[in-house]
Amino acid sequence: MKNAEENNNYRIAVPSAFETVFSHFYFAQNKTAFPITKTLLPSFQTILVFNFGTKSSLKSQQNTFLEVEKCIVLGPIKQAFDYTLEPNSEILVANFKEDAFYRFFGNALFDSLPIHPDDLINENCFTLLWEELQKLSDTKQRVDYILDFCKPYLREQNEMTTLLSDFQNQNLNPIKAIASQINQTERNVQLNQKKLFGYTIKEANRYERFLKAVNKIQENLIKESKTDWLTIVDECGYYDQSQLIHDFKYYMNISPTKFLKFQNDICSSKLS
């Protein structure tokens, strides 16, 4: 079986009006007679998954299984998990950017435990939304319908969130710099970072280091050049190779060498 046939999947860009809300949408379907299992890399994004057709399922690193019948919210995705598309199943995934989930629901999730989105707002609007999406056969129509549905619920970013989202100076501590800029305590900025994004700056920095290593490894694969682990350690800011291995074990429950081996079964919402 070839990828084009076994796993029809692609990313869908969002209009500029929503570029601070969603990074992209992702669509995948299984047209074969066999289940297809992939591993999703951690993205530190919260995702909203709509399932159409046959049920799909998720499996965490702790071997927790979950069937996805209509829609669930999951995230922020801090560790890899497997998802399985059964024959004749298809999923449409909305990937929330940074504080966008908070701007919709008034709170952020703090772990990867799945939840039905209706449970977050004490309404059944997402179930009704799924029923409307089910009537549409075209993926772009579904995405456009979701975007229109979202408009009334979205709150504006506050000043602190905008500063945290846009902070680029890697030589400065963002918490300290922003606290000074808006005359707030560092503790207050830290608490808001966790509240609005669902993760701390320390967690985000560790993840970005890991993601940089993943990018370097995949660049080597594309160039068909051998991966020099000591170079990866040095360029990505690891103390030594054991720390690199520890991060791969933490985020993916596999070693860096196994990551290389199983590349075809791994996908990422951060990487194309």
Secondary structure, DSSP 8 states (H G I E B T S, - for coil): --HHHH-EEEEE---GGGTTTEEEEEEEE--SSS-EEEEE---S--EEEEEEES-EEEE-TT--EEEESSEEEE----S-EEEEE-TTEEEEEEEE-TTHHHHHHSS---S---B-THHHHTS-HHHHHHHHHHT---HHHHHHHHHHHHGGG-----HHHHHHHH---TTS-HHHHHHHHTT--HHHHHHHHHHHHSS-HHHHHHHHHHHHHHHHHHHHHHHT----HHHHHHHHT-SSHHHHHHHHHHHHSS-HHHHHHTGGGEE-SS--
